[in-house]
Amino acid sequence: MGSMSEQQRQREHEIHSALQCSGLWHESAYINGRWCQNECTFPVNNPATGTQLGLVTALDKEQVDEAIEGAAHAFKTWRDMSAEARGDILNRWHTLILEHQDELARIMVLEQGKTLSEAQGEIAYGASFVHWFAEEGKRAYGETMPSHIPNAQLMTFREPIGVAALITPWNFPSAMITRKAAAAMAIGCTVIVKPAEETPFSALALAHLADMAGIPAGVFNVVTGEPKMIAEQLCHSTLVQALSFTGSTRVGRLLLSEAANGIKKCAMELGGNAPFIVLEQGDLNFAVQQAVAAKFQTSGQDCLAANRIFVPRAQYEGFLQRFSHLMAQLNVGDGLEANVDLGPLINRAAVEKAHQLVHDALDKGARLVAGYQPDDQSLFFMPTLLADITPEMRVYREENFCPVAGVIAYDSLDEVLTMSNDTEYGLAAYVYGDHLPSVWRCIHALNVGMVSVNSVKMTGHPIPFGGTKQSGLGREGSRHGFDDFSELKYCCLGNVYDTSP
C-alpha cells in the first residue's frame, strides 16, 4: 500500500488511454448539448496511486448561467413530450449505460478508488433507476374525487416543476446522478448536474451517453468547477425550481439556507449514523458476517454503513473475536487489482478524520481490538475494530465515513433502542435476530427512514430511499421519487352537466 509500482503505473496508463480512445473520457463541462471549456481548470487525482488523471474545466458564472438558461429553454419542449416518448429516450440511455458498464466502472475506480466489482455493481444499480423511471413516468397518475360542489368534476394531476439542480457526492458518482436525474427527466423536468470535484469523470461519461441516446440539448447538463460558486448560482436563480442534494448534513443545511429565499423545492439525502442491532436470539456467526459487510461497504464511505454495532453483553466477546477474524481477511489495495475488498479513502482529509476518530475513542477509554496502522502515509486505511464505545466518543456521535467499526455491549432491548435513537441522524438501521416480537418492536421503535432486517442489501429502484430527522428531506427511487420534481395540480371543472342549448 506504499509507493506506486511500475506495474500499477503501466496498467493505469493503459486503462486511461483506452478510456480516452473510447470517447467516454471528457474534461469539458456539458452544457446545452455542447462540450464547454474554460482556461481555468482543476486537477483530479487517483486516490489509490496519487497520479493526476486530468484537468477538468472550471466554469465561470456566465457559463453556469448559460446552462441554467439552456435548461429552462429545453424545458418548454421536453415537458410537452409524451411520457412514452421521454421513456423511449431514457431507455436508450439505460441500454447504452449497460453496454458501456465495464468502461464506466473503470472510470469510477480511477477517480473514486472503490473496487472494480463494487464499481460494476454501482453502474448496474444506477442504470436500473433510468429504466425504472422511464417506465414509471407512464404511470404518474392523478386522481378524480367525488365532488362536494354541485355540477362540478374534481381532479388532480402531476406537472413537472421545471429546471432541477442536482448536486451529487463522490462516494457514488454515477448512481446518485441517475437516481435523481432519471426521476426528474421522466416526469418532464430538465436537469443541471453538479458532480463532486473529486469525481467529475463519471458524470461527464454519463453526459456523453445521454448525447448518444438522443436526449435533447439542454435536458441533461453537467457543470464542473468551484462548488460554492456553482451552488450559489443554482440556488439563487429564479429559473431553477428544485434542488436535490446528496451529501453531508453540514452542507445540506447551507444549501437549504441558500435556497430559502427562492422557496425552492428541496430534497436532501444527508448523513447517517446507522445502528446495527444484534438481538439475543439469532445466528451470531451470520450476524458477524453481515456486520462486517455492512460496515466496510465502499471502504466505510457510505451513508448506509453500520456506524454503531450493538451486541448483547452475553455474546459481546464472542462477537468481537469473530468480527476480528473476518476483518483480518479483508484485503486493502488498488481497486483495479484482483481480490481487493477495500480501496483507498477519497482524500487526505478523510484519512486524517479517521485517525482522529480512533485517537479520540482510545483517549476516552475504547479498546483497540484489531487493525489500525497509524503511520501509513497513503490514502489507504486499515480496517479497525474498536470495542467499549461510549456516547462521549466522536465515533459514536459522528457519521464515520471510514473503515472504523465501533462495538457497544447492551443489556436490554429498551436500552439498545434508546441508544440507537440517540443521534441527530435517522437514515437507516440494521436488525439481526430470529425473535419476531423483538424484530417487530425494533422496526416500529427505531426513528429512521429505512430498517433492514437480516439483510445488508436494502436499496434499489422500487424502494423509497431517505431518512428522518437531520438525515434529510424527501425520498428517492420508487414512485415517490417523482414527488420532489413535480407539483400536484388540482382542477375544479364546473358546470360540466349543463345540458341547456
ChimeraX attribute file (.defattr): number of C-alpha atoms within 10 A of each C-alpha:
attribute: neighborCount
match mode: 1-to-1
recipient: residues
	/A:1	16
	/A:2	12
	/A:3	11
	/A:4	13
	/A:5	11
	/A:6	9
	/A:7	9
	/A:8	16
	/A:9	12
	/A:10	11
	/A:11	14
	/A:12	19
	/A:13	13
	/A:14	12
	/A:15	16
	/A:16	18
	/A:17	12
	/A:18	14
	/A:19	18
	/A:20	12
	/A:21	10
	/A:22	11
	/A:23	11
	/A:24	21
	/A:25	21
	/A:26	22
	/A:27	24
	/A:28	23
	/A:29	28
	/A:30	26
	/A:31	26
	/A:32	22
	/A:33	21
	/A:34	13
	/A:35	16
	/A:36	18
	/A:37	19
	/A:38	14
	/A:39	9
	/A:40	12
	/A:41	18
	/A:42	15
	/A:43	14
	/A:44	22
	/A:45	19
	/A:46	23
	/A:47	25
	/A:48	29
	/A:49	22
	/A:50	14
	/A:51	14
	/A:52	13
	/A:53	17
	/A:54	18
	/A:55	15
	/A:56	23
	/A:57	23
	/A:58	25
	/A:59	23
	/A:60	18
	/A:61	15
	/A:62	10
	/A:63	18
	/A:64	23
	/A:65	17
	/A:66	14
	/A:67	26
	/A:68	29
	/A:69	19
	/A:70	22
	/A:71	29
	/A:72	22
	/A:73	18
	/A:74	22
	/A:75	22
	/A:76	14
	/A:77	12
	/A:78	26
	/A:79	21
	/A:80	11
	/A:81	12
	/A:82	15
	/A:83	21
	/A:84	15
	/A:85	14
	/A:86	22
	/A:87	25
	/A:88	18
	/A:89	17
	/A:90	25
	/A:91	20
	/A:92	19
	/A:93	27
	/A:94	25
	/A:95	16
	/A:96	17
	/A:97	24
	/A:98	17
	/A:99	11
	/A:100	15
	/A:101	19
	/A:102	16
	/A:103	21
	/A:104	25
	/A:105	23
	/A:106	25
	/A:107	24
	/A:108	31
	/A:109	26
	/A:110	29
	/A:111	24
	/A:112	31
	/A:113	31
	/A:114	33
	/A:115	29
	/A:116	25
	/A:117	18
	/A:118	18
	/A:119	27
	/A:120	21
	/A:121	15
	/A:122	21
	/A:123	25
	/A:124	17
	/A:125	19
	/A:126	26
	/A:127	25
	/A:128	22
	/A:129	28
	/A:130	29
	/A:131	22
	/A:132	23
	/A:133	32
	/A:134	28
	/A:135	19
	/A:136	23
	/A:137	23
	/A:138	16
	/A:139	12
	/A:140	18
	/A:141	10
	/A:142	13
	/A:143	10
	/A:144	12
	/A:145	9
	/A:146	9
	/A:147	13
	/A:148	9
	/A:149	12
	/A:150	10
	/A:151	12
	/A:152	15
	/A:153	18
	/A:154	16
	/A:155	15
	/A:156	15
	/A:157	15
	/A:158	18
	/A:159	18
	/A:160	25
	/A:161	24
	/A:162	27
	/A:163	31
	/A:164	32
	/A:165	27
	/A:166	25
	/A:167	25
	/A:168	26
	/A:169	21
	/A:170	21
	/A:171	25
	/A:172	23
	/A:173	25
	/A:174	30
	/A:175	25
	/A:176	24
	/A:177	23
	/A:178	24
	/A:179	24
	/A:180	31
	/A:181	26
	/A:182	32
	/A:183	29
	/A:184	30
	/A:185	32
	/A:186	33
	/A:187	31
	/A:188	28
	/A:189	29
	/A:190	34
	/A:191	30
	/A:192	28
	/A:193	23
	/A:194	26
	/A:195	26
	/A:196	21
	/A:197	19
	/A:198	20
	/A:199	27
	/A:200	31
	/A:201	30
	/A:202	29
	/A:203	29
	/A:204	26
	/A:205	23
	/A:206	21
	/A:207	25
	/A:208	19
	/A:209	20
	/A:210	24
	/A:211	18
	/A:212	12
	/A:213	19
	/A:214	14
	/A:215	20
	/A:216	16
	/A:217	20
	/A:218	27
	/A:219	29
	/A:220	28
	/A:221	28
	/A:222	26
	/A:223	28
	/A:224	28
	/A:225	24
	/A:226	18
	/A:227	16
	/A:228	10
	/A:229	14
	/A:230	22
	/A:231	20
	/A:232	14
	/A:233	18
	/A:234	29
	/A:235	25
	/A:236	16
	/A:237	15
	/A:238	14
	/A:239	18
	/A:240	26
	/A:241	24
	/A:242	26
	/A:243	25
	/A:244	25
	/A:245	24
	/A:246	23
	/A:247	20
	/A:248	19
	/A:249	20
	/A:250	11
	/A:251	13
	/A:252	24
	/A:253	15
	/A:254	12
	/A:255	22
	/A:256	19
	/A:257	12
	/A:258	18
	/A:259	23
	/A:260	14
	/A:261	11
	/A:262	15
	/A:263	14
	/A:264	20
	/A:265	20
	/A:266	22
	/A:267	24
	/A:268	27
	/A:269	26
	/A:270	26
	/A:271	27
	/A:272	31
	/A:273	30
	/A:274	28
	/A:275	29
	/A:276	27
	/A:277	28
	/A:278	27
	/A:279	25
	/A:280	20
	/A:281	13
	/A:282	14
	/A:283	13
	/A:284	19
	/A:285	13
	/A:286	12
	/A:287	23
	/A:288	23
	/A:289	15
	/A:290	20
	/A:291	25
	/A:292	22
	/A:293	20
	/A:294	22
	/A:295	28
	/A:296	25
	/A:297	21
	/A:298	28
	/A:299	28
	/A:300	25
	/A:301	23
	/A:302	22
	/A:303	25
	/A:304	27
	/A:305	32
	/A:306	33
	/A:307	32
	/A:308	27
	/A:309	22
	/A:310	24
	/A:311	25
	/A:312	20
	/A:313	15
	/A:314	12
	/A:315	15
	/A:316	18
	/A:317	14
	/A:318	15
	/A:319	21
	/A:320	18
	/A:321	14
	/A:322	15
	/A:323	22
	/A:324	20
	/A:325	13
	/A:326	13
	/A:327	21
	/A:328	13
	/A:329	9
	/A:330	16
	/A:331	15
	/A:332	20
	/A:333	25
	/A:334	27
	/A:335	25
	/A:336	21
	/A:337	14
	/A:338	12
	/A:339	15
	/A:340	17
	/A:341	22
	/A:342	26
	/A:343	28
	/A:344	29
	/A:345	27
	/A:346	25
	/A:347	18
	/A:348	14
	/A:349	11
	/A:350	18
	/A:351	21
	/A:352	12
	/A:353	14
	/A:354	23
	/A:355	18
	/A:356	14
	/A:357	19
	/A:358	24
	/A:359	16
	/A:360	16
	/A:361	23
	/A:362	17
	/A:363	10
	/A:364	14
	/A:365	13
	/A:366	20
	/A:367	17
	/A:368	16
	/A:369	15
	/A:370	19
	/A:371	17
	/A:372	19
	/A:373	13
	/A:374	12
	/A:375	7
	/A:376	13
	/A:377	13
	/A:378	18
	/A:379	24
	/A:380	26
	/A:381	28
	/A:382	25
	/A:383	25
	/A:384	22
	/A:385	21
	/A:386	23
	/A:387	22
	/A:388	17
	/A:389	24
	/A:390	19
	/A:391	12
	/A:392	11
	/A:393	19
	/A:394	18
	/A:395	25
	/A:396	25
	/A:397	17
	/A:398	17
	/A:399	23
	/A:400	27
	/A:401	27
	/A:402	29
	/A:403	29
	/A:404	27
	/A:405	26
	/A:406	26
	/A:407	24
	/A:408	22
	/A:409	20
	/A:410	21
	/A:411	13
	/A:412	12
	/A:413	16
	/A:414	13
	/A:415	10
	/A:416	22
	/A:417	19
	/A:418	13
	/A:419	18
	/A:420	24
	/A:421	18
	/A:422	15
	/A:423	19
	/A:424	16
	/A:425	25
	/A:426	27
	/A:427	27
	/A:428	27
	/A:429	29
	/A:430	27
	/A:431	24
	/A:432	26
	/A:433	19
	/A:434	15
	/A:435	12
	/A:436	10
	/A:437	9
	/A:438	16
	/A:439	18
	/A:440	12
	/A:441	13
	/A:442	23
	/A:443	18
	/A:444	10
	/A:445	14
	/A:446	20
	/A:447	23
	/A:448	24
	/A:449	19
	/A:450	22
	/A:451	20
	/A:452	16
	/A:453	19
	/A:454	18
	/A:455	15
	/A:456	22
	/A:457	12
	/A:458	15
	/A:459	14
	/A:460	16
	/A:461	21
	/A:462	17
	/A:463	16
	/A:464	18
	/A:465	21
	/A:466	22
	/A:467	24
	/A:468	20
	/A:469	15
	/A:470	21
	/A:471	26
	/A:472	27
	/A:473	19
	/A:474	19
	/A:475	21
	/A:476	27
	/A:477	22
	/A:478	19
	/A:479	19
	/A:480	17
	/A:481	25
	/A:482	26
	/A:483	20
	/A:484	24
	/A:485	31
	/A:486	23
	/A:487	15
	/A:488	12
	/A:489	11
	/A:490	14
	/A:491	11
	/A:492	12
	/A:493	13
	/A:494	13
	/A:495	12
	/A:496	10
	/A:497	10
	/A:498	9
	/A:499	6
	/A:500	4
	/A:501	3
